[in-house]
């Protein structure tokens, strides 16, 4: 690949990244939403107040990998009752307890629809100037041992074992012990995963922030905007476009996020980071179960459905091979119409004439690093201390 080819590809990826980004104010809105819910659960008169409830974010808002969406944004939250043990109540009772307070929150805030139960969560639509689809996962602390990946995989001096203490027991209506008081609960570790993800970004984030005399600890992860986060946004947008008519086969975001974070080697250049991630992804998938384990909870396999539905694994590999071809195509000497068609068909975006003009001809290209740093005073954590 020539230098000109690299410039073409890099410039196209930067334009795509800018098209995917949401305003920082949306992240701040999401933070306001989960803090508001947390305050409601802790208020005087809350039926959960004595159980030390805490609400915190998980998923793309936590990681800073949200992409533009016309029908609203998914905000995934955890409601952890910290003073409740697995033998105290059944999953069913815990979910119902949280549901009562979520319903009272919706009523008190004059929401147009009541919360709806899903397999694991309570679903709440929060529509004002920013439309959020909120999923609230009831949980309690996990008291049993949690197996994690080797500590060498993260820069935290305490290793991944230190993140195991954040594991939670969650509710799941399809679990055989759902209606019983027992120690057998489904387990997850969204807070630990978020901290692991931040560890994977840390080298790049440190280097991006040092020039501005800032510390990583002063910035929530959605404000770092490292090449890893931008690469994941591009991967998710390509996936969404490819599976827009067959969403049941779409590779889940946790698979993409986990593999990308493991494959990332701290590159500061977006193109190098993205191509390196895509190249290294296949080598990180195990040939036997667990195929794609959660690094902070090896008992959780993000690809657990592949065994029972082989078409899901086939869809992943189809997506990966298509992605590689589509990224390589961006390095070709494309005319304006060809480039527009490629963006529309493969990435779901219609570029303006001005943006196309920035990419054609290549002599006019100016490659600008994607690195945004936002100064904030509060960490992206939970609603409690």
C-alpha positions as CSV (number, residue, x, y, z in Angstrom):
1,X,0.0,0.0,0.0
2,X,1.4,3.4,-1.0
3,X,1.6,6.5,1.2
4,X,-1.2,8.0,-0.9
5,X,-3.4,4.9,-0.3
6,X,-2.7,5.2,3.5
7,X,-3.7,8.9,3.4
8,X,-6.9,8.1,1.6
9,X,-7.9,5.4,4.0
10,X,-6.9,7.4,7.1
11,X,-8.8,10.5,5.9
12,X,-12.0,8.4,5.1
13,X,-11.8,6.8,8.6
14,X,-11.6,10.2,10.3
15,X,-14.6,11.5,8.4
16,X,-16.5,8.4,9.3
17,X,-15.5,8.7,13.0
18,X,-16.7,12.3,13.1
19,X,-20.0,11.3,11.5
20,X,-20.6,8.7,14.2
21,X,-19.8,10.8,17.3
22,X,-22.6,12.0,19.5
23,X,-22.5,15.3,21.4
24,X,-20.8,15.2,24.7
25,X,-24.0,16.6,26.2
26,X,-25.7,13.3,25.5
27,X,-23.2,11.5,27.8
28,X,-23.9,14.1,30.4
29,X,-27.6,13.6,30.0
30,X,-27.2,9.9,30.5
31,X,-25.2,10.5,33.6
32,X,-28.0,12.8,34.9
33,X,-30.6,10.1,34.2
34,X,-28.8,7.3,36.2
35,X,-28.0,9.7,39.1
36,X,-31.6,10.8,39.2
37,X,-32.8,7.2,39.4
38,X,-30.2,6.4,42.1
39,X,-31.3,9.4,44.2
40,X,-34.9,8.2,43.9
41,X,-34.1,4.7,45.2
42,X,-32.1,6.2,48.1
43,X,-34.8,8.7,49.1
44,X,-36.7,8.7,52.4
45,X,-39.7,6.5,51.8
46,X,-38.0,4.2,49.3
47,X,-38.7,0.6,49.9
48,X,-35.1,-0.2,48.9
49,X,-33.4,2.5,51.0
50,X,-32.4,0.1,53.8
51,X,-30.7,-2.2,51.3
52,X,-28.1,0.4,50.2
53,X,-29.1,0.6,46.5
54,X,-26.6,2.0,44.1
55,X,-27.2,2.7,40.4
56,X,-24.3,2.7,37.9
57,X,-23.9,2.5,34.1
58,X,-22.7,-0.3,32.0
59,X,-22.4,-0.8,28.3
60,X,-21.5,1.8,25.6
61,X,-22.2,4.9,27.6
62,X,-19.8,3.7,30.3
63,X,-17.1,2.9,27.7
64,X,-17.6,6.0,25.5
65,X,-18.5,4.0,22.4
66,X,-22.0,5.2,21.7
67,X,-22.9,5.9,18.0
68,X,-25.5,8.1,16.4
69,X,-28.9,6.5,16.2
70,X,-32.2,7.9,14.9
71,X,-34.5,6.0,17.2
72,X,-32.9,6.8,20.5
73,X,-30.1,5.6,22.6
74,X,-29.7,2.5,24.8
75,X,-28.7,3.3,28.4
76,X,-27.9,0.2,30.4
77,X,-27.9,0.5,34.1
78,X,-27.3,-1.8,37.1
79,X,-29.3,-1.4,40.3
80,X,-27.3,-3.2,43.0
81,X,-28.8,-3.8,46.4
82,X,-25.5,-3.9,48.4
83,X,-27.0,-5.0,51.7
84,X,-28.8,-8.1,50.4
85,X,-27.4,-11.6,50.1
86,X,-28.3,-14.4,47.7
87,X,-29.9,-16.5,50.5
88,X,-32.1,-13.6,51.7
89,X,-34.5,-13.4,48.7
90,X,-35.1,-15.1,45.4
91,X,-34.2,-13.5,42.1
92,X,-37.9,-13.1,41.5
93,X,-38.5,-11.1,44.6
94,X,-35.5,-8.9,44.1
95,X,-36.6,-8.1,40.5
96,X,-40.1,-7.3,41.8
97,X,-38.8,-5.1,44.6
98,X,-36.7,-3.1,42.1
99,X,-39.7,-3.0,39.7
100,X,-41.9,-1.3,42.3
101,X,-39.5,1.5,42.8
102,X,-38.8,1.9,39.1
103,X,-42.6,2.2,38.5
104,X,-42.9,4.8,41.2
105,X,-40.0,6.7,39.7
106,X,-41.7,6.7,36.3
107,X,-45.0,7.9,37.8
108,X,-43.3,10.7,39.9
109,X,-41.5,11.9,36.8
110,X,-44.7,11.9,34.6
111,X,-43.4,9.4,32.1
112,X,-45.8,8.5,29.3
113,X,-45.2,4.7,29.7
114,X,-44.8,2.3,32.6
115,X,-41.6,0.2,33.0
116,X,-41.8,-3.2,31.2
117,X,-40.1,-6.4,32.5
118,X,-37.7,-8.2,30.2
119,X,-35.8,-11.4,30.8
120,X,-33.2,-9.8,33.1
121,X,-34.2,-6.1,33.4
122,X,-36.8,-3.4,33.7
123,X,-37.2,-1.4,30.5
124,X,-38.0,2.3,30.7
125,X,-38.4,4.8,27.9
126,X,-37.2,8.2,28.9
127,X,-38.2,10.7,26.1
128,X,-37.4,14.3,26.5
129,X,-34.9,16.3,24.4
130,X,-32.8,13.1,24.2
131,X,-34.6,9.8,23.9
132,X,-33.2,7.0,26.1
133,X,-34.2,3.4,26.2
134,X,-33.2,2.5,29.7
135,X,-32.6,-1.1,30.8
136,X,-32.2,-1.4,34.6
137,X,-30.7,-4.7,35.8
138,X,-31.5,-5.7,39.4
139,X,-28.5,-7.2,41.2
140,X,-26.9,-8.0,44.5
141,X,-23.2,-8.5,45.4
142,X,-21.7,-11.9,44.3
143,X,-20.3,-13.6,47.4
144,X,-18.7,-16.6,45.6
145,X,-15.2,-16.8,44.1
146,X,-14.8,-15.4,40.6
147,X,-12.3,-16.7,38.1
148,X,-10.5,-14.1,36.0
149,X,-8.0,-14.0,33.2
150,X,-4.2,-13.8,34.0
151,X,-3.3,-10.4,35.5
152,X,-0.7,-9.7,32.8
153,X,-3.5,-8.7,30.5
154,X,-4.1,-5.4,32.3
155,X,-1.8,-2.6,33.4
156,X,-3.4,-2.5,36.9
157,X,-0.7,-3.4,39.3
158,X,-3.2,-5.3,41.4
159,X,-4.2,-7.4,38.3
160,X,-7.6,-8.6,37.2
161,X,-8.1,-10.4,40.5
162,X,-8.7,-7.1,42.1
163,X,-11.6,-6.5,39.8
164,X,-13.3,-9.7,40.8
165,X,-14.7,-8.1,43.9
166,X,-17.1,-6.0,41.8
167,X,-18.9,-9.2,40.6
168,X,-22.7,-9.2,41.0
169,X,-25.4,-11.8,41.1
170,X,-28.2,-10.8,38.6
171,X,-31.8,-11.7,38.0
172,X,-32.8,-13.9,35.0
173,X,-36.3,-15.2,34.5
174,X,-35.1,-18.1,32.5
175,X,-32.7,-19.3,35.2
176,X,-33.9,-22.6,36.9
177,X,-33.5,-21.1,40.4
178,X,-35.3,-17.9,39.6
179,X,-38.1,-18.4,42.1
180,X,-36.0,-19.9,44.9
181,X,-33.9,-18.6,47.7
182,X,-30.5,-20.2,46.9
183,X,-26.9,-19.4,46.2
184,X,-27.2,-20.3,42.5
185,X,-27.6,-17.1,40.7
186,X,-26.4,-15.9,37.3
187,X,-23.3,-13.8,37.6
188,X,-21.8,-10.8,35.8
189,X,-19.3,-8.1,36.5
190,X,-20.1,-4.9,34.5
191,X,-18.2,-2.5,36.8
192,X,-15.1,-4.7,36.7
193,X,-15.4,-5.0,32.9
194,X,-15.6,-1.2,32.7
195,X,-12.5,-0.8,34.8
196,X,-10.7,-3.5,32.7
197,X,-11.7,-1.6,29.5
198,X,-10.3,1.6,30.9
199,X,-7.1,-0.2,31.6
200,X,-6.9,-1.3,28.0
201,X,-7.2,2.4,26.9
202,X,-4.9,3.7,29.6
203,X,-1.6,3.8,27.8
204,X,-3.1,5.9,24.9
205,X,-5.1,8.0,27.3
206,X,-2.1,8.9,29.4
207,X,-0.1,9.9,26.4
208,X,-3.0,12.0,25.0
209,X,-3.6,13.8,28.3
210,X,0.0,14.5,29.4
211,X,0.3,17.2,26.8
212,X,-2.5,19.0,28.6
213,X,-1.2,18.4,32.2
214,X,-4.2,16.2,33.0
215,X,-4.4,12.8,34.7
216,X,-6.5,9.9,33.5
217,X,-8.1,9.8,36.9
218,X,-9.6,13.3,36.3
219,X,-11.5,12.3,33.2
220,X,-14.4,9.9,32.8
221,X,-13.8,7.2,30.2
222,X,-16.3,8.7,27.7
223,X,-14.2,11.9,27.8
224,X,-10.9,10.3,26.9
225,X,-11.8,9.4,23.3
226,X,-8.9,7.2,22.5
227,X,-8.5,5.4,19.1
228,X,-9.8,2.2,20.7
229,X,-13.1,3.8,21.4
230,X,-13.4,5.3,18.0
231,X,-12.4,2.0,16.4
232,X,-15.2,0.3,18.3
233,X,-17.7,2.9,17.1
234,X,-16.7,2.2,13.5
235,X,-16.9,-1.6,14.0
236,X,-20.4,-1.3,15.5
237,X,-21.7,1.1,12.8
238,X,-20.4,-1.3,10.0
239,X,-22.1,-4.2,11.8
240,X,-25.4,-2.3,12.3
241,X,-25.5,-1.5,8.6
242,X,-24.6,-5.0,7.4
243,X,-27.3,-6.6,9.6
244,X,-30.0,-3.9,9.3
245,X,-32.4,-6.4,7.8
246,X,-31.4,-9.4,10.0
247,X,-30.7,-8.1,13.5
248,X,-31.1,-11.5,15.1
249,X,-27.8,-12.6,13.5
250,X,-26.0,-9.4,14.4
251,X,-22.8,-10.0,16.5
252,X,-23.4,-8.5,19.9
253,X,-21.6,-5.4,21.1
254,X,-20.0,-7.2,24.0
255,X,-18.2,-9.6,21.6
256,X,-17.0,-6.7,19.5
257,X,-16.0,-4.6,22.5
258,X,-14.1,-7.4,24.3
259,X,-12.2,-8.6,21.2
260,X,-11.3,-5.0,20.2
261,X,-10.1,-4.1,23.7
262,X,-8.0,-7.3,23.9
263,X,-6.6,-6.7,20.4
264,X,-5.7,-3.0,21.0
265,X,-2.0,-2.4,21.5
266,X,-2.1,1.3,22.4
267,X,-1.8,2.8,18.9
268,X,-2.4,6.6,18.8
269,X,-3.2,6.6,15.1
270,X,-6.8,5.7,14.3
271,X,-6.0,3.8,11.1
272,X,-3.3,1.7,12.7
273,X,-5.4,1.0,15.7
274,X,-8.5,-0.1,13.7
275,X,-6.6,-2.3,11.2
276,X,-4.5,-3.8,14.0
277,X,-7.6,-4.7,16.0
278,X,-9.4,-6.2,13.0
279,X,-6.3,-8.3,12.1
280,X,-5.8,-9.6,15.6
281,X,-9.4,-10.3,16.5
282,X,-9.6,-13.9,15.1
283,X,-6.6,-15.1,17.1
284,X,-8.4,-14.1,20.3
285,X,-11.4,-16.4,19.9
286,X,-11.0,-19.8,21.6
287,X,-11.7,-23.0,19.6
288,X,-13.5,-24.5,22.6
289,X,-15.8,-23.2,25.3
290,X,-15.6,-20.5,26.6
291,X,-15.2,-19.1,23.1
292,X,-15.0,-15.4,24.1
293,X,-14.8,-15.3,27.9
294,X,-15.4,-12.2,30.0
295,X,-11.9,-11.3,31.2
296,X,-13.1,-10.4,34.7
297,X,-15.4,-13.4,34.9
298,X,-14.2,-16.4,32.9
299,X,-17.4,-18.3,33.8
300,X,-19.3,-15.9,31.5
301,X,-18.9,-16.6,27.7
302,X,-20.1,-13.7,25.5
303,X,-20.3,-16.2,22.6
304,X,-22.3,-18.8,24.6
305,X,-25.1,-18.8,22.0
306,X,-22.8,-19.9,19.2
307,X,-23.0,-23.6,20.2
308,X,-26.7,-23.8,20.1
309,X,-27.0,-21.4,17.1
310,X,-24.1,-22.0,14.7
311,X,-25.5,-19.4,12.3
312,X,-24.5,-16.7,14.9
313,X,-20.8,-17.7,14.6
314,X,-21.1,-17.9,10.8
315,X,-22.6,-14.4,10.8
316,X,-19.7,-13.1,12.9
317,X,-17.1,-14.5,10.4
318,X,-19.1,-13.2,7.4
319,X,-19.1,-9.8,9.1
320,X,-15.4,-9.9,9.9
321,X,-14.4,-10.8,6.3
322,X,-16.7,-8.2,4.8
323,X,-15.3,-5.6,7.2
324,X,-11.8,-6.2,6.1
325,X,-12.7,-5.8,2.4
326,X,-14.7,-2.7,3.1
327,X,-11.8,-1.1,5.0
328,X,-9.3,-2.0,2.3
329,X,-11.7,-0.4,-0.3
330,X,-11.3,2.9,1.4
331,X,-7.6,3.0,0.3
332,X,-8.6,2.9,-3.4
333,X,-8.5,5.9,-5.6
334,X,-12.3,6.5,-5.5
335,X,-14.3,9.1,-7.3
336,X,-16.9,11.2,-5.4
337,X,-19.9,9.0,-6.4
338,X,-18.0,5.7,-5.7
339,X,-17.0,7.0,-2.2
340,X,-20.6,8.1,-1.5
341,X,-22.0,4.8,-2.5
342,X,-19.5,2.9,-0.4
343,X,-20.3,5.0,2.7
344,X,-24.0,4.6,2.2
345,X,-24.0,0.8,1.5
346,X,-21.3,-0.3,4.0
347,X,-21.5,2.3,6.8
348,X,-25.0,3.7,6.5
349,X,-24.1,7.3,6.0
350,X,-24.8,9.9,3.3
351,X,-21.9,12.4,3.2
352,X,-22.4,16.0,2.3
353,X,-20.7,17.4,-0.8
354,X,-18.4,19.3,1.5
355,X,-17.2,16.1,3.3
356,X,-16.8,14.3,0.0
357,X,-14.8,17.3,-1.3
358,X,-12.4,16.8,1.7
359,X,-11.6,13.3,0.5
360,X,-11.4,13.8,-3.3
361,X,-8.9,14.5,-4.5
362,X,-6.4,13.0,-2.0
363,X,-4.1,16.0,-2.4
364,X,-6.6,18.0,-0.4
365,X,-6.6,15.6,2.5
366,X,-5.4,16.7,5.8
367,X,-5.2,13.9,8.4
368,X,-6.4,15.1,11.8
369,X,-6.0,12.8,14.8
370,X,-9.2,11.9,16.6
371,X,-8.4,12.7,20.2
372,X,-10.9,14.6,22.4
373,X,-10.2,15.3,26.0
374,X,-13.0,16.7,28.2
375,X,-12.3,18.1,31.6
376,X,-14.8,17.0,34.3
377,X,-14.7,16.8,38.0
378,X,-16.8,13.7,38.7
379,X,-15.9,10.1,37.7
380,X,-18.2,8.0,35.6
381,X,-19.0,5.5,38.4
382,X,-22.1,5.0,40.5
383,X,-24.7,7.0,42.3
384,X,-23.3,6.2,45.7
385,X,-20.0,6.3,47.5
